[in-house]
Amino acid sequence: MNTTDQQKVIRAGFILVRPDDQPSPRIKVKDGNGCEWRTLKKFDTKAARDRELKNLLTASDLVIQD
């Protein structure tokens, strides 16, 4: 998905999330508050990050993974 596609999806009300490992395990988010990825939360382990990501994706139909 390119940036133009991401902006279309965000304008439709969706929130994009993605896992990231550098410099530490974290979840990044892109929503209507800006056009750049920002860190939502940092984690001590990848497993903890993955559990939280799964919770985010199942908690709302408007959260999708990029």
Secondary structure as UniProt FT lines:
FT   HELIX           3..11
FT   TURN            12..13
FT   STRAND          15..20
FT   STRAND          26..30
FT   TURN            32..33
FT   STRAND          38..42
FT   HELIX           46..59
FT   TURN            61..62
FT   STRAND          63..65
//
